């Protein structure tokens, strides 16, 4: 894959999640890396080869954070609204 497409995916993913995550394209490893921008005891990051794979990984992280917050009685709001999860622009790119 060319780097221009990888960087475009990274920028689109960052926009889609409203800045909660920062996505970078790593051309040497040919993968995306995502860093969570919220307050956590340890830094959270995930790597993936495709935007679809990354989308699944960050959903898993946010779902686990939601379940943990609910279990300890903190007020929570699911960060990914339905409008965001239905919009996957990289599918149109192929």
Backbone bond lengths (Angstrom), bond angles and torsions (degrees), N, CA, C in turn:
res aa  C-N    CA-C-N  psi(-1)  N-CA   C-N-CA  omega(-1)  CA-C   N-CA-C  phi
1 X - - - 1.437 - - 1.528 108.64 -
2 X 1.329 115.69 144.99 1.463 117.61 179.22 1.530 110.83 -83.08
3 X 1.318 115.20 154.78 1.466 120.74 -175.97 1.523 112.83 -65.18
4 X 1.325 117.52 -32.54 1.468 119.75 179.83 1.526 110.99 -59.91
5 X 1.326 117.29 -42.38 1.466 120.64 178.46 1.529 110.16 -66.81
6 X 1.326 117.35 -42.19 1.465 120.61 178.89 1.513 112.36 -60.86
7 X 1.336 116.97 -43.96 1.467 120.00 178.55 1.521 110.96 -67.56
8 X 1.325 117.68 -35.45 1.476 120.75 177.28 1.522 109.89 -64.47
9 X 1.326 117.32 -41.57 1.463 120.61 176.56 1.524 110.58 -61.46
10 X 1.323 116.95 -45.12 1.463 120.99 -179.53 1.526 111.07 -60.16
11 X 1.326 116.75 -44.15 1.470 120.49 179.77 1.524 110.84 -65.26
12 X 1.318 117.29 -41.96 1.467 120.88 -179.41 1.525 111.21 -65.79
13 X 1.319 117.35 -42.64 1.464 120.44 177.85 1.525 110.90 -61.94
14 X 1.327 117.54 -43.79 1.466 121.29 179.34 1.526 110.24 -59.38
15 X 1.313 116.84 -42.61 1.467 120.99 178.71 1.525 110.74 -66.56
16 X 1.317 117.98 -41.44 1.461 122.09 -177.11 1.527 112.96 -61.56
17 X 1.319 117.80 -33.50 1.468 119.87 -176.63 1.522 112.49 -97.40
18 X 1.314 117.04 10.82 1.457 120.49 173.90 1.514 114.61 65.20
19 X 1.317 117.78 26.68 1.455 120.55 176.22 1.514 115.70 85.51
20 X 1.341 118.34 0.85 1.473 118.96 177.66 1.518 110.97 -65.78
21 X 1.321 116.18 -29.12 1.454 123.01 179.45 1.513 108.42 -123.20
22 X 1.326 115.86 149.10 1.454 121.65 171.66 1.522 106.67 -112.05
23 X 1.320 116.26 126.65 1.459 121.71 -178.12 1.515 109.75 -110.03
24 X 1.310 115.86 136.26 1.454 122.54 176.71 1.523 108.53 -126.31
25 X 1.318 115.40 149.54 1.457 121.04 172.52 1.519 107.57 -100.57
26 X 1.314 116.91 129.04 1.455 121.57 178.48 1.527 108.41 -108.42
27 X 1.340 117.04 97.61 1.462 120.18 -175.00 1.532 113.73 -62.91
28 X 1.321 117.40 -32.24 1.464 119.46 179.79 1.515 112.21 -63.86
29 X 1.323 116.73 -41.15 1.457 121.34 179.91 1.515 113.55 -95.18
30 X 1.337 116.15 -4.17 1.468 121.78 -178.10 1.531 111.85 52.46
31 X 1.352 115.65 49.88 1.457 119.54 177.27 1.530 110.44 -148.41
32 X 1.326 113.78 164.59 1.457 122.41 173.75 1.520 108.80 -93.39
33 X 1.314 116.56 145.74 1.458 121.92 172.51 1.521 107.34 -126.23
34 X 1.327 116.25 133.92 1.464 121.98 179.72 1.519 109.28 -118.56
35 X 1.339 115.86 135.17 1.462 122.60 176.67 1.520 108.17 -117.07
36 X 1.337 117.08 127.03 1.458 121.27 179.30 1.521 109.15 -76.85
37 X 1.329 116.36 133.60 1.454 121.24 -176.28 1.512 115.22 -96.04
38 X 1.319 118.17 1.41 1.458 120.95 -178.75 1.515 113.07 -82.80
39 X 1.319 115.02 176.43 1.457 122.22 -179.25 1.530 109.32 -81.91
40 X 1.312 116.58 111.40 1.464 122.02 178.90 1.524 109.17 -136.98
41 X 1.330 117.03 154.17 1.467 119.51 179.57 1.531 112.69 -61.95
42 X 1.328 117.00 -35.82 1.460 122.25 178.04 1.529 108.08 -126.98
43 X 1.321 117.20 149.50 1.471 118.61 175.93 1.529 110.95 -59.64
44 X 1.325 115.63 143.40 1.461 120.96 177.90 1.514 107.74 -116.88
45 X 1.323 115.90 128.20 1.462 120.18 173.85 1.519 109.17 -143.70
46 X 1.310 114.99 154.17 1.467 121.31 177.71 1.526 109.21 -137.08
47 X 1.324 115.85 151.12 1.465 122.41 177.28 1.524 108.73 -121.32
48 X 1.350 115.87 147.36 1.461 120.83 178.23 1.518 109.27 -158.06
49 X 1.313 115.74 154.57 1.471 121.68 -179.65 1.532 112.63 -84.24
50 X 1.334 117.48 -27.02 1.464 120.93 -177.01 1.527 110.04 -131.52
51 X 1.328 117.23 159.35 1.469 119.15 175.95 1.526 112.17 -61.74
52 X 1.327 117.57 -36.62 1.462 120.22 179.56 1.526 110.93 -62.62
53 X 1.318 115.93 -43.82 1.463 120.62 178.06 1.536 109.97 -63.83
54 X 1.334 117.07 -41.85 1.464 120.81 179.39 1.520 110.67 -63.91
55 X 1.328 116.12 -43.46 1.464 120.85 179.77 1.521 109.84 -55.23
56 X 1.321 117.41 -44.96 1.469 121.47 178.67 1.524 111.46 -63.20
57 X 1.306 116.58 -40.96 1.474 119.89 -178.13 1.522 112.44 -67.56
58 X 1.332 117.39 -41.20 1.468 117.30 -179.86 1.523 110.98 -74.13
59 X 1.323 117.92 -31.18 1.465 120.03 173.87 1.522 110.44 -61.87
60 X 1.321 116.49 -41.57 1.464 120.85 179.08 1.530 110.55 -61.45
61 X 1.320 117.37 -44.64 1.468 121.32 179.27 1.524 109.96 -61.95
62 X 1.326 117.13 -48.02 1.464 119.97 -176.88 1.521 111.68 -68.24
63 X 1.320 117.72 -34.58 1.464 120.07 175.87 1.526 110.20 -64.64
64 X 1.325 117.69 -43.36 1.468 120.62 177.87 1.524 111.50 -62.31
65 X 1.346 117.17 -38.98 1.465 119.65 177.37 1.524 110.64 -65.51
66 X 1.329 116.68 -39.46 1.465 121.22 178.06 1.527 111.03 -63.07
67 X 1.325 116.60 -45.90 1.465 120.19 -179.94 1.521 111.81 -64.58
68 X 1.319 116.96 -39.26 1.466 120.88 178.29 1.524 110.54 -65.11
69 X 1.327 117.03 -45.57 1.466 120.16 179.93 1.520 110.92 -62.95
70 X 1.313 117.06 -40.84 1.464 121.26 179.05 1.525 110.44 -63.56
71 X 1.317 116.70 -40.85 1.465 121.25 -177.92 1.527 112.02 -63.82
72 X 1.334 117.36 -32.21 1.464 119.72 -179.02 1.532 112.30 -98.13
73 X 1.329 117.17 4.53 1.453 121.14 173.91 1.518 116.03 83.19
74 X 1.337 118.16 17.27 1.463 120.09 175.84 1.523 109.04 -81.21
75 X 1.328 117.48 143.16 1.466 118.69 175.30 1.533 109.21 -67.65
76 X 1.314 115.71 138.45 1.463 119.86 -176.82 1.521 110.75 -135.33
77 X 1.313 113.58 159.10 1.464 121.64 172.81 1.509 106.32 -138.15
78 X 1.325 116.80 129.94 1.457 120.40 178.82 1.513 107.79 -64.47
79 X 1.323 118.49 121.03 1.462 120.94 -173.36 1.514 115.23 -72.70
80 X 1.314 118.94 -26.43 1.457 120.74 -177.74 1.518 109.36 -98.50
81 X 1.322 116.78 103.65 1.457 118.45 179.72 1.528 110.54 -77.39
82 X 1.321 116.43 167.71 1.458 120.19 -174.39 1.520 112.22 -65.69
83 X 1.316 118.80 -30.39 1.462 120.59 178.55 1.523 110.32 -64.66
84 X 1.318 117.04 -38.25 1.462 121.13 179.61 1.520 110.89 -70.81
85 X 1.323 117.35 -43.91 1.460 118.98 -175.00 1.519 111.91 -70.98
86 X 1.319 118.76 -20.70 1.461 120.32 178.65 1.519 111.54 -85.28
87 X 1.311 118.93 -14.39 1.450 122.81 -177.61 1.518 110.46 -98.79
88 X 1.305 116.37 107.44 1.458 120.36 178.80 1.538 108.42 -128.08
89 X 1.318 117.07 83.47 1.460 121.30 -172.00 1.515 114.77 -63.63
90 X 1.330 119.26 -24.03 1.460 119.98 -178.73 1.520 111.97 -69.37
91 X 1.353 117.94 -20.65 1.471 119.22 177.63 1.518 110.90 -63.83
92 X 1.329 116.70 -34.17 1.464 120.31 178.49 1.531 110.97 -69.32
93 X 1.326 116.33 -28.02 1.467 120.41 -178.26 1.523 112.44 -78.06
94 X 1.322 115.59 -18.11 1.479 118.26 178.06 1.427 113.81 96.33
